[in-house]
Amino acid sequence: MLNALEVFTTVAVGLMVGVEFAVAFVVNPILDALPDDSAVLGRAHGGRMLGALMPFWYMGSLALTAVWAVAAWQRPGTGLVVIAEGLLILSVIMSLLLLVPINNRGKTWTPENRPEDWKEQQNRWDRYHYVRVAVIVAAFALLVAALA
């Protein structure tokens, strides 16, 4: 049963990392290459869509990792799981304090109502997101190492 939990948790976190990595290094660069009206509409739609999904994914990953840490307490590799949990907590705190406020504004923007500094706000979101991606990649790597 513990093995199934470990694998399921690692896959769930790995998929989350893949989505966030793709947003940072594939989707947003594609949207940014489009004309401004299309870029703002695409980012707004992405903000609404992923903004509805990702909180559940992050919280689910936190819960699964916590259950793994408790279930495997005093087994080899549990320290790595606990550190991964700390990194996932950090990613949630970063999200709530830095990324969500920008996303909540951006997901309502249209070409008609976007603020003058919309590109600067999106660039700030991107910079915070790169850091968050690095944090969750590190958490994922620790979970994979804990399996070994």
ABEGO torsion letter per residue (X at the ends): XAAAAAAAAAAAAAAAAAAAAAAAAAAAAAAAABBAAAAAAAAAAAAAAAAAAAAAAAAAAAAAAAAAAAAABGBBGAAAAAAAAAAAAAAAAAAAAAAAAAAAAAAABBAAABBAAAAAAAAAAAAAAAAAAAAAAAAAAAAAAAAX
